[in-house]
Amino acid sequence: MQKNSSKQARLNRYIKIAQKTKSWHPIAKNGWIIKFSIFDGTNFLIIFVSQYTGQAIIRYFDNEDNACLFINYILELDAEQEINL
């Protein structure tokens, strides 16, 4: 019985998170594929993948201005080169 209640609790938590999350289709720009998600209106998750190297850069922000600055920073980098952040 304990396992079923534990599974149900995890499922309920997942559903609550999914209901508070907005996500958009990835876009491609300057050799980068960019995926953007917002959780609860204040937390931003951004995933960049280089179309040339396959390198992935994943960053979380709790400030929209900082997220935008980071997006612009990455888009200025050469997607054909490995990035060391």
KOLGU-4560 file (N, C-alpha, C; in nm, 3 decimals, padded with zeros to 5 digits):
<recs>
<n_xx: 00.082 n_yy: -00.119 n_zz: 00.000 ca_xx: 00.000 ca_yy: 00.000 ca_zz: 00.000 c_xx: 00.087 c_yy: 00.127 c_zz: 00.000 mol: A seq: 1 type: MET>
<n_xx: 00.199 n_yy: 00.121 n_zz: 00.071 ca_xx: 00.290 ca_yy: 00.235 ca_zz: 00.079 c_xx: 00.341 c_yy: 00.274 c_zz: -00.059 mol: A seq: 2 type: GLN>
<n_xx: 00.375 n_yy: 00.176 n_zz: -00.144 ca_xx: 00.426 ca_yy: 00.205 ca_zz: -00.278 c_xx: 00.322 c_yy: 00.279 c_zz: -00.362 mol: A seq: 3 type: LYS>
<n_xx: 00.197 n_yy: 00.236 n_zz: -00.355 ca_xx: 00.093 ca_yy: 00.302 ca_zz: -00.435 c_xx: 00.072 c_yy: 00.446 c_zz: -00.393 mol: A seq: 4 type: ASN>
<n_xx: 00.075 n_yy: 00.473 n_zz: -00.262 ca_xx: 00.056 ca_yy: 00.611 ca_zz: -00.217 c_xx: 00.177 c_yy: 00.696 c_zz: -00.256 mol: A seq: 5 type: SER>
<n_xx: 00.297 n_yy: 00.637 n_zz: -00.254 ca_xx: 00.417 ca_yy: 00.708 ca_zz: -00.296 c_xx: 00.412 c_yy: 00.740 c_zz: -00.445 mol: A seq: 6 type: SER>
<n_xx: 00.369 n_yy: 00.644 n_zz: -00.525 ca_xx: 00.355 ca_yy: 00.668 ca_zz: -00.669 c_xx: 00.251 c_yy: 00.775 c_zz: -00.697 mol: A seq: 7 type: LYS>
<n_xx: 00.140 n_yy: 00.771 n_zz: -00.623 ca_xx: 00.034 ca_yy: 00.870 ca_zz: -00.642 c_xx: 00.083 c_yy: 01.009 c_zz: -00.604 mol: A seq: 8 type: GLN>
<n_xx: 00.161 n_yy: 01.018 n_zz: -00.497 ca_xx: 00.215 ca_yy: 01.148 ca_zz: -00.455 c_xx: 00.307 c_yy: 01.204 c_zz: -00.562 mol: A seq: 9 type: ALA>
<n_xx: 00.394 n_yy: 01.119 n_zz: -00.619 ca_xx: 00.483 ca_yy: 01.166 ca_zz: -00.727 c_xx: 00.403 c_yy: 01.210 c_zz: -00.848 mol: A seq: 10 type: ARG>
<n_xx: 00.300 n_yy: 01.134 n_zz: -00.882 ca_xx: 00.216 ca_yy: 01.169 ca_zz: -00.997 c_xx: 00.147 c_yy: 01.303 c_zz: -00.972 mol: A seq: 11 type: LEU>
<n_xx: 00.093 n_yy: 01.323 n_zz: -00.854 ca_xx: 00.026 ca_yy: 01.450 ca_zz: -00.820 c_xx: 00.123 c_yy: 01.568 c_zz: -00.828 mol: A seq: 12 type: ASN>
<n_xx: 00.246 n_yy: 01.547 n_zz: -00.778 ca_xx: 00.348 ca_yy: 01.653 ca_zz: -00.785 c_xx: 00.383 c_yy: 01.685 c_zz: -00.930 mol: A seq: 13 type: ARG>
<n_xx: 00.399 n_yy: 01.581 n_zz: -01.012 ca_xx: 00.428 ca_yy: 01.600 ca_zz: -01.154 c_xx: 00.316 c_yy: 01.679 c_zz: -01.223 mol: A seq: 14 type: TYR>
<n_xx: 00.193 n_yy: 01.644 n_zz: -01.195 ca_xx: 00.078 ca_yy: 01.712 ca_zz: -01.258 c_xx: 00.076 c_yy: 01.860 c_zz: -01.217 mol: A seq: 15 type: ILE>
<n_xx: 00.102 n_yy: 01.890 n_zz: -01.090 ca_xx: 00.104 ca_yy: 02.030 ca_zz: -01.045 c_xx: 00.213 c_yy: 02.109 c_zz: -01.116 mol: A seq: 16 type: LYS>
<n_xx: 00.330 n_yy: 02.048 n_zz: -01.130 ca_xx: 00.441 ca_yy: 02.115 ca_zz: -01.199 c_xx: 00.406 c_yy: 02.136 c_zz: -01.346 mol: A seq: 17 type: ILE>
<n_xx: 00.351 n_yy: 02.034 n_zz: -01.411 ca_xx: 00.315 ca_yy: 02.044 ca_zz: -01.552 c_xx: 00.211 c_yy: 02.153 c_zz: -01.575 mol: A seq: 18 type: ALA>
<n_xx: 00.118 n_yy: 02.169 n_zz: -01.485 ca_xx: 00.014 ca_yy: 02.270 ca_zz: -01.499 c_xx: 00.070 c_yy: 02.412 c_zz: -01.485 mol: A seq: 19 type: GLN>
<n_xx: 00.181 n_yy: 02.427 n_zz: -01.415 ca_xx: 00.241 ca_yy: 02.559 ca_zz: -01.394 c_xx: 00.351 c_yy: 02.590 c_zz: -01.494 mol: A seq: 20 type: LYS>
<n_xx: 00.375 n_yy: 02.499 n_zz: -01.590 ca_xx: 00.486 ca_yy: 02.515 ca_zz: -01.684 c_xx: 00.435 c_yy: 02.549 c_zz: -01.823 mol: A seq: 21 type: THR>
<n_xx: 00.496 n_yy: 02.649 n_zz: -01.884 ca_xx: 00.471 ca_yy: 02.684 ca_zz: -02.025 c_xx: 00.598 c_yy: 02.654 c_zz: -02.102 mol: A seq: 22 type: LYS>
<n_xx: 00.582 n_yy: 02.596 n_zz: -02.218 ca_xx: 00.698 ca_yy: 02.563 ca_zz: -02.299 c_xx: 00.665 c_yy: 02.589 c_zz: -02.445 mol: A seq: 23 type: SER>
<n_xx: 00.765 n_yy: 02.626 n_zz: -02.521 ca_xx: 00.746 ca_yy: 02.656 ca_zz: -02.662 c_xx: 00.828 c_yy: 02.562 c_zz: -02.747 mol: A seq: 24 type: TRP>
<n_xx: 00.790 n_yy: 02.550 n_zz: -02.874 ca_xx: 00.867 ca_yy: 02.468 ca_zz: -02.967 c_xx: 01.006 c_yy: 02.528 c_zz: -02.982 mol: A seq: 25 type: HIS>
<n_xx: 01.105 n_yy: 02.443 n_zz: -03.001 ca_xx: 01.241 ca_yy: 02.495 ca_zz: -03.020 c_xx: 01.250 c_yy: 02.578 c_zz: -03.148 mol: A seq: 26 type: PRO>
<n_xx: 01.341 n_yy: 02.673 n_zz: -03.147 ca_xx: 01.370 ca_yy: 02.751 ca_zz: -03.267 c_xx: 01.518 c_yy: 02.736 c_zz: -03.300 mol: A seq: 27 type: ILE>
<n_xx: 01.551 n_yy: 02.761 n_zz: -03.425 ca_xx: 01.690 ca_yy: 02.757 ca_zz: -03.469 c_xx: 01.733 c_yy: 02.897 c_zz: -03.509 mol: A seq: 28 type: ALA>
<n_xx: 01.849 n_yy: 02.940 n_zz: -03.457 ca_xx: 01.900 ca_yy: 03.072 ca_zz: -03.490 c_xx: 02.052 c_yy: 03.071 c_zz: -03.474 mol: A seq: 29 type: LYS>
<n_xx: 02.122 n_yy: 03.124 n_zz: -03.573 ca_xx: 02.268 ca_yy: 03.136 ca_zz: -03.570 c_xx: 02.339 c_yy: 03.004 c_zz: -03.538 mol: A seq: 30 type: ASN>
<n_xx: 02.283 n_yy: 02.894 n_zz: -03.584 ca_xx: 02.347 ca_yy: 02.764 ca_zz: -03.560 c_xx: 02.311 c_yy: 02.700 c_zz: -03.428 mol: A seq: 31 type: GLY>
<n_xx: 02.224 n_yy: 02.765 n_zz: -03.352 ca_xx: 02.180 ca_yy: 02.713 ca_zz: -03.222 c_xx: 02.034 c_yy: 02.672 c_zz: -03.229 mol: A seq: 32 type: TRP>
<n_xx: 02.000 n_yy: 02.563 n_zz: -03.164 ca_xx: 01.861 ca_yy: 02.526 ca_zz: -03.142 c_xx: 01.831 c_yy: 02.568 c_zz: -02.998 mol: A seq: 33 type: ILE>
<n_xx: 01.725 n_yy: 02.644 n_zz: -02.979 ca_xx: 01.695 ca_yy: 02.702 ca_zz: -02.849 c_xx: 01.557 c_yy: 02.655 c_zz: -02.803 mol: A seq: 34 type: ILE>
<n_xx: 01.551 n_yy: 02.603 n_zz: -02.681 ca_xx: 01.426 ca_yy: 02.560 ca_zz: -02.618 c_xx: 01.408 c_yy: 02.644 c_zz: -02.493 mol: A seq: 35 type: LYS>
<n_xx: 01.289 n_yy: 02.701 n_zz: -02.476 ca_xx: 01.262 ca_yy: 02.796 ca_zz: -02.369 c_xx: 01.139 c_yy: 02.751 c_zz: -02.293 mol: A seq: 36 type: PHE>
<n_xx: 01.148 n_yy: 02.746 n_zz: -02.161 ca_xx: 01.034 ca_yy: 02.709 ca_zz: -02.077 c_xx: 01.026 c_yy: 02.803 c_zz: -01.957 mol: A seq: 37 type: SER>
<n_xx: 00.903 n_yy: 02.826 n_zz: -01.909 ca_xx: 00.880 ca_yy: 02.908 ca_zz: -01.791 c_xx: 00.798 c_yy: 02.826 c_zz: -01.692 mol: A seq: 38 type: ILE>
<n_xx: 00.843 n_yy: 02.825 n_zz: -01.566 ca_xx: 00.770 ca_yy: 02.758 ca_zz: -01.459 c_xx: 00.715 c_yy: 02.861 c_zz: -01.363 mol: A seq: 39 type: PHE>
<n_xx: 00.588 n_yy: 02.855 n_zz: -01.339 ca_xx: 00.521 ca_yy: 02.940 ca_zz: -01.239 c_xx: 00.539 c_yy: 03.089 c_zz: -01.266 mol: A seq: 40 type: ASP>
<n_xx: 00.564 n_yy: 03.124 n_zz: -01.391 ca_xx: 00.574 ca_yy: 03.264 ca_zz: -01.430 c_xx: 00.701 c_yy: 03.336 c_zz: -01.389 mol: A seq: 41 type: GLY>
<n_xx: 00.788 n_yy: 03.271 n_zz: -01.313 ca_xx: 00.906 ca_yy: 03.342 ca_zz: -01.262 c_xx: 01.037 c_yy: 03.265 c_zz: -01.278 mol: A seq: 42 type: THR>
<n_xx: 01.033 n_yy: 03.142 n_zz: -01.323 ca_xx: 01.154 ca_yy: 03.061 ca_zz: -01.336 c_xx: 01.171 c_yy: 03.020 c_zz: -01.481 mol: A seq: 43 type: ASN>
<n_xx: 01.290 n_yy: 03.045 n_zz: -01.535 ca_xx: 01.315 ca_yy: 03.026 ca_zz: -01.677 c_xx: 01.421 c_yy: 02.919 c_zz: -01.698 mol: A seq: 44 type: PHE>
<n_xx: 01.391 n_yy: 02.825 n_zz: -01.787 ca_xx: 01.485 ca_yy: 02.721 ca_zz: -01.825 c_xx: 01.513 c_yy: 02.737 c_zz: -01.974 mol: A seq: 45 type: LEU>
<n_xx: 01.641 n_yy: 02.749 n_zz: -02.008 ca_xx: 01.680 ca_yy: 02.767 ca_zz: -02.147 c_xx: 01.780 c_yy: 02.659 c_zz: -02.183 mol: A seq: 46 type: ILE>
<n_xx: 01.756 n_yy: 02.593 n_zz: -02.295 ca_xx: 01.845 ca_yy: 02.490 ca_zz: -02.344 c_xx: 01.891 c_yy: 02.529 c_zz: -02.483 mol: A seq: 47 type: ILE>
<n_xx: 02.023 n_yy: 02.533 n_zz: -02.502 ca_xx: 02.084 ca_yy: 02.560 ca_zz: -02.632 c_xx: 02.153 c_yy: 02.433 c_zz: -02.679 mol: A seq: 48 type: PHE>
<n_xx: 02.139 n_yy: 02.400 n_zz: -02.806 ca_xx: 02.214 ca_yy: 02.289 ca_zz: -02.865 c_xx: 02.275 c_yy: 02.339 c_zz: -02.996 mol: A seq: 49 type: VAL>
<n_xx: 02.405 n_yy: 02.322 n_zz: -03.010 ca_xx: 02.472 ca_yy: 02.361 ca_zz: -03.133 c_xx: 02.434 c_yy: 02.264 c_zz: -03.244 mol: A seq: 50 type: SER>
<n_xx: 02.392 n_yy: 02.317 n_zz: -03.358 ca_xx: 02.357 ca_yy: 02.233 ca_zz: -03.473 c_xx: 02.482 c_yy: 02.171 c_zz: -03.535 mol: A seq: 51 type: GLN>
<n_xx: 02.599 n_yy: 02.221 n_zz: -03.502 ca_xx: 02.723 ca_yy: 02.173 ca_zz: -03.563 c_xx: 02.797 c_yy: 02.074 c_zz: -03.473 mol: A seq: 52 type: TYR>
<n_xx: 02.807 n_yy: 02.107 n_zz: -03.344 ca_xx: 02.887 ca_yy: 02.023 ca_zz: -03.254 c_xx: 02.802 c_yy: 01.933 c_zz: -03.165 mol: A seq: 53 type: THR>
<n_xx: 02.675 n_yy: 01.965 n_zz: -03.150 ca_xx: 02.588 ca_yy: 01.889 ca_zz: -03.061 c_xx: 02.603 c_yy: 01.929 c_zz: -02.915 mol: A seq: 54 type: GLY>
<n_xx: 02.690 n_yy: 02.026 n_zz: -02.887 ca_xx: 02.709 ca_yy: 02.071 ca_zz: -02.750 c_xx: 02.580 c_yy: 02.130 c_zz: -02.696 mol: A seq: 55 type: GLN>
<n_xx: 02.546 n_yy: 02.093 n_zz: -02.574 ca_xx: 02.426 ca_yy: 02.145 ca_zz: -02.508 c_xx: 02.467 c_yy: 02.236 c_zz: -02.393 mol: A seq: 56 type: ALA>
<n_xx: 02.396 n_yy: 02.348 n_zz: -02.382 ca_xx: 02.415 ca_yy: 02.442 ca_zz: -02.273 c_xx: 02.278 c_yy: 02.459 c_zz: -02.208 mol: A seq: 57 type: ILE>
<n_xx: 02.270 n_yy: 02.429 n_zz: -02.080 ca_xx: 02.144 ca_yy: 02.436 ca_zz: -02.007 c_xx: 02.160 c_yy: 02.534 c_zz: -01.893 mol: A seq: 58 type: ILE>
<n_xx: 02.071 n_yy: 02.629 n_zz: -01.886 ca_xx: 02.078 ca_yy: 02.729 ca_zz: -01.778 c_xx: 01.938 c_yy: 02.757 c_zz: -01.724 mol: A seq: 59 type: ARG>
<n_xx: 01.935 n_yy: 02.783 n_zz: -01.594 ca_xx: 01.814 ca_yy: 02.818 ca_zz: -01.521 c_xx: 01.829 c_yy: 02.960 c_zz: -01.470 mol: A seq: 60 type: TYR>
<n_xx: 01.723 n_yy: 03.039 n_zz: -01.482 ca_xx: 01.725 ca_yy: 03.177 ca_zz: -01.434 c_xx: 01.598 c_yy: 03.206 c_zz: -01.355 mol: A seq: 61 type: PHE>
<n_xx: 01.610 n_yy: 03.289 n_zz: -01.254 ca_xx: 01.491 ca_yy: 03.334 ca_zz: -01.181 c_xx: 01.463 c_yy: 03.482 c_zz: -01.211 mol: A seq: 62 type: ASP>
<n_xx: 01.531 n_yy: 03.533 n_zz: -01.315 ca_xx: 01.515 ca_yy: 03.672 ca_zz: -01.355 c_xx: 01.510 c_yy: 03.678 c_zz: -01.508 mol: A seq: 63 type: ASN>
<n_xx: 01.402 n_yy: 03.732 n_zz: -01.562 ca_xx: 01.382 ca_yy: 03.736 ca_zz: -01.707 c_xx: 01.488 c_yy: 03.819 c_zz: -01.778 mol: A seq: 64 type: GLU>
<n_xx: 01.529 n_yy: 03.929 n_zz: -01.718 ca_xx: 01.631 ca_yy: 04.014 ca_zz: -01.780 c_xx: 01.764 c_yy: 03.939 c_zz: -01.796 mol: A seq: 65 type: ASP>
<n_xx: 01.802 n_yy: 03.865 n_zz: -01.692 ca_xx: 01.926 ca_yy: 03.787 ca_zz: -01.700 c_xx: 01.915 c_yy: 03.676 c_zz: -01.805 mol: A seq: 66 type: ASN>
<n_xx: 01.797 n_yy: 03.616 n_zz: -01.815 ca_xx: 01.776 ca_yy: 03.511 ca_zz: -01.916 c_xx: 01.792 c_yy: 03.569 c_zz: -02.056 mol: A seq: 67 type: ALA>
<n_xx: 01.736 n_yy: 03.686 n_zz: -02.080 ca_xx: 01.748 ca_yy: 03.751 ca_zz: -02.211 c_xx: 01.892 c_yy: 03.789 c_zz: -02.242 mol: A seq: 68 type: CYS>
<n_xx: 01.963 n_yy: 03.840 n_zz: -02.143 ca_xx: 02.104 ca_yy: 03.874 ca_zz: -02.163 c_xx: 02.186 c_yy: 03.750 c_zz: -02.200 mol: A seq: 69 type: LEU>
<n_xx: 02.157 n_yy: 03.637 n_zz: -02.134 ca_xx: 02.231 ca_yy: 03.515 ca_zz: -02.163 c_xx: 02.197 c_yy: 03.462 c_zz: -02.303 mol: A seq: 70 type: PHE>
<n_xx: 02.071 n_yy: 03.470 n_zz: -02.342 ca_xx: 02.032 ca_yy: 03.428 ca_zz: -02.477 c_xx: 02.110 c_yy: 03.509 c_zz: -02.580 mol: A seq: 71 type: ILE>
<n_xx: 02.113 n_yy: 03.640 n_zz: -02.564 ca_xx: 02.185 ca_yy: 03.726 ca_zz: -02.658 c_xx: 02.335 c_yy: 03.695 c_zz: -02.658 mol: A seq: 72 type: ASN>
<n_xx: 02.391 n_yy: 03.665 n_zz: -02.541 ca_xx: 02.533 ca_yy: 03.631 ca_zz: -02.532 c_xx: 02.562 c_yy: 03.503 c_zz: -02.611 mol: A seq: 73 type: TYR>
<n_xx: 02.483 n_yy: 03.399 n_zz: -02.592 ca_xx: 02.506 ca_yy: 03.272 ca_zz: -02.661 c_xx: 02.488 c_yy: 03.289 c_zz: -02.812 mol: A seq: 74 type: ILE>
<n_xx: 02.390 n_yy: 03.365 n_zz: -02.854 ca_xx: 02.365 ca_yy: 03.382 ca_zz: -02.997 c_xx: 02.480 c_yy: 03.455 c_zz: -03.067 mol: A seq: 75 type: LEU>
<n_xx: 02.560 n_yy: 03.529 n_zz: -02.992 ca_xx: 02.676 ca_yy: 03.596 ca_zz: -03.050 c_xx: 02.796 c_yy: 03.503 c_zz: -03.064 mol: A seq: 76 type: GLU>
<n_xx: 02.793 n_yy: 03.388 n_zz: -02.996 ca_xx: 02.905 ca_yy: 03.293 ca_zz: -03.002 c_xx: 02.896 c_yy: 03.209 c_zz: -03.128 mol: A seq: 77 type: LEU>
<n_xx: 03.009 n_yy: 03.157 n_zz: -03.171 ca_xx: 03.017 ca_yy: 03.073 ca_zz: -03.291 c_xx: 02.969 c_yy: 02.932 c_zz: -03.255 mol: A seq: 78 type: ASP>
<n_xx: 02.858 n_yy: 02.892 n_zz: -03.312 ca_xx: 02.799 ca_yy: 02.760 ca_zz: -03.283 c_xx: 02.884 c_yy: 02.646 c_zz: -03.337 mol: A seq: 79 type: ALA>
<n_xx: 02.980 n_yy: 02.678 n_zz: -03.424 ca_xx: 03.067 ca_yy: 02.572 ca_zz: -03.479 c_xx: 03.185 c_yy: 02.542 c_zz: -03.388 mol: A seq: 80 type: GLU>
<n_xx: 03.204 n_yy: 02.618 n_zz: -03.284 ca_xx: 03.316 ca_yy: 02.599 ca_zz: -03.190 c_xx: 03.263 c_yy: 02.546 c_zz: -03.056 mol: A seq: 81 type: GLN>
<n_xx: 03.343 n_yy: 02.463 n_zz: -02.989 ca_xx: 03.307 ca_yy: 02.420 ca_zz: -02.854 c_xx: 03.313 c_yy: 02.541 c_zz: -02.761 mol: A seq: 82 type: GLU>
<n_xx: 03.215 n_yy: 02.554 n_zz: -02.676 ca_xx: 03.206 ca_yy: 02.667 ca_zz: -02.584 c_xx: 03.244 c_yy: 02.619 c_zz: -02.445 mol: A seq: 83 type: ILE>
<n_xx: 03.332 n_yy: 02.691 n_zz: -02.379 ca_xx: 03.368 ca_yy: 02.663 ca_zz: -02.240 c_xx: 03.314 c_yy: 02.775 c_zz: -02.153 mol: A seq: 84 type: ASN>
<n_xx: 03.210 n_yy: 02.746 n_zz: -02.079 ca_xx: 03.151 ca_yy: 02.848 ca_zz: -01.991 c_xx: 03.187 c_yy: 02.824 c_zz: -01.847 mol: A seq: 85 type: LEU>
</recs>
